[in-house]
């Protein structure tokens, strides 16, 4: 492919991204020219911050897309093209649409900008800016991999405090807060569906965001969830029994949920007892009393 052809394709992708910011660049690939009524202009510096925030916020959505795509691929009786996966993905999963809208609103509100202002800046600035082009290309690549059921887990910086104990403790905090939320919002007439919905994915995302912020994981360029998943993958291959400890936490969480549903008197004690085995200097897990 020649340089001219690459530029045409790239310009088209960037124009598509201008429709609704970086997020809907992924989904719709449309063009917009409705810029004539914009009165405010966004600087390159502000546009970069907006795009980097979109890139950071998108990871949770990419994780969701990869998870659903894996299910679609697994359930299919034949090999599926990316277009076929996308058709099923966006046609049957309202949560993806909801997450996209939530990300857009969150980022635009943070910087006090309108979508059309970002669209115009992206359309005008990006054509001649390699760094912005690079962000869009990276996002497109990550999305294409997510459609295949894969996540690209590479970090700019791996935090030095991200020890195995820290990772497991963070997971425990999320599980405990999730169970407490379930306990406090237990429906009076508990149907099976309501019980299964006690641990709602959106609620879990909100709790994760809160815990990650408390633990200082929001101070890095990479999304907190990406840092956690990177660390989980890293320690699962490097440390004996690390996966076993994560399984132990999940098992304890599901048992505690049963106490929540039954409204047992010792439910708080059950939630508080969720724990993991710390690692001794020899690299083996050791149960603490």
NORVENBEL-V544530 format. One record per backbone hydrogen bond with DSSP energy under -1.0 kcal/mol. CO is the residue of the C=O (numbers start at 1). NH is the residue of the N-H. E is the energy in kcal/mol with one decimal. If there is no record, write none. Layout:
CO:NH:E + CO:NH:E
This chain:
2:6:-2.3 + 3:7:-2.2 + 4:8:-2.0 + 5:9:-2.3 + 6:10:-2.7 + 7:11:-2.8 + 8:12:-2.0 + 9:13:-2.1 + 10:14:-2.5 + 11:15:-2.4 + 12:16:-2.2 + 13:17:-2.1 + 14:18:-1.2 + 16:19:-1.4 + 23:26:-1.3 + 24:28:-2.2 + 33:35:-1.9 + 35:38:-1.7 + 43:47:-2.4 + 44:48:-2.6 + 45:49:-1.8 + 46:50:-2.4 + 47:51:-2.8 + 48:52:-2.5 + 49:53:-1.9 + 50:54:-2.4 + 51:55:-2.7 + 52:56:-2.1 + 53:57:-3.0 + 54:58:-2.0 + 56:59:-1.0 + 58:62:-2.8 + 59:63:-2.6 + 60:64:-1.9 + 61:65:-2.8 + 62:66:-2.8 + 63:67:-2.1 + 64:68:-2.7 + 65:69:-2.7 + 66:70:-2.1 + 67:71:-1.6 + 68:72:-2.3 + 69:73:-2.8 + 70:74:-2.5 + 71:75:-2.2 + 72:76:-1.2 + 81:85:-2.2 + 82:86:-2.7 + 83:87:-2.0 + 84:88:-1.8 + 85:89:-2.9 + 86:90:-2.8 + 87:91:-1.0 + 88:92:-1.4 + 94:98:-2.4 + 95:99:-2.9 + 96:100:-2.3 + 97:101:-2.2 + 98:102:-2.3 + 99:103:-2.3 + 100:104:-2.3 + 101:105:-2.4 + 102:106:-2.3 + 103:107:-2.4 + 104:108:-2.5 + 105:109:-2.3 + 106:110:-1.9 + 107:111:-1.6 + 108:113:-2.0 + 114:118:-1.8 + 115:119:-2.7 + 116:120:-2.2 + 117:121:-2.2 + 118:122:-2.9 + 119:123:-2.3 + 120:124:-2.4 + 121:125:-3.0 + 122:126:-1.3 + 125:128:-1.4 + 126:129:-1.4 + 129:133:-2.3 + 130:134:-2.4 + 131:135:-1.8 + 132:136:-2.2 + 133:137:-2.7 + 134:138:-2.5 + 135:139:-2.3 + 136:140:-2.5 + 137:141:-2.3 + 138:142:-2.5 + 139:143:-2.1 + 140:144:-2.4 + 141:145:-2.1 + 142:146:-1.9 + 143:147:-2.3 + 145:150:-2.7 + 146:149:-1.9 + 152:154:-1.1 + 159:162:-1.5 + 161:163:-2.4 + 163:167:-2.2 + 164:168:-2.5 + 165:169:-2.7 + 166:170:-2.2 + 167:171:-2.1 + 168:172:-2.4 + 169:173:-2.3 + 170:174:-2.0 + 171:175:-2.3 + 172:176:-2.7 + 173:177:-2.3 + 174:178:-2.1 + 175:179:-2.2 + 176:180:-2.2 + 177:181:-2.1 + 178:182:-2.1 + 179:183:-2.6 + 180:184:-2.3 + 181:185:-1.1 + 183:186:-1.1 + 191:195:-2.2 + 192:196:-2.4 + 193:197:-1.6 + 195:198:-1.3 + 198:200:-1.1 + 200:204:-2.6 + 201:205:-2.3 + 202:206:-2.0 + 203:207:-2.4 + 204:208:-2.6 + 205:209:-2.3 + 206:210:-1.9 + 207:211:-2.9 + 208:212:-3.2 + 209:213:-1.8 + 210:214:-2.1 + 211:215:-2.0 + 212:217:-2.7 + 213:216:-1.3 + 216:219:-1.0 + 223:227:-2.0 + 224:228:-2.5 + 225:229:-2.4 + 226:230:-2.5 + 227:231:-2.4 + 228:232:-2.6 + 229:233:-2.5 + 230:234:-2.6 + 231:235:-2.9 + 232:236:-1.7 + 233:237:-1.1 + 234:238:-1.3 + 235:239:-2.2 + 239:242:-1.5 + 241:245:-1.8 + 242:246:-1.8 + 243:247:-2.4 + 244:248:-2.2 + 245:249:-2.1 + 246:250:-2.2 + 247:251:-2.6 + 248:252:-2.5 + 249:253:-2.1 + 250:254:-2.2 + 251:255:-2.1 + 252:256:-2.4 + 253:257:-2.1 + 254:258:-1.3 + 255:259:-1.2 + 256:260:-1.9 + 257:261:-2.6 + 258:262:-2.1 + 259:264:-2.2 + 264:267:-1.4 + 266:270:-2.2 + 267:271:-2.4 + 268:272:-2.5 + 269:273:-1.4 + 271:274:-1.3 + 278:286:-2.9 + 280:283:-2.6 + 284:280:-2.3
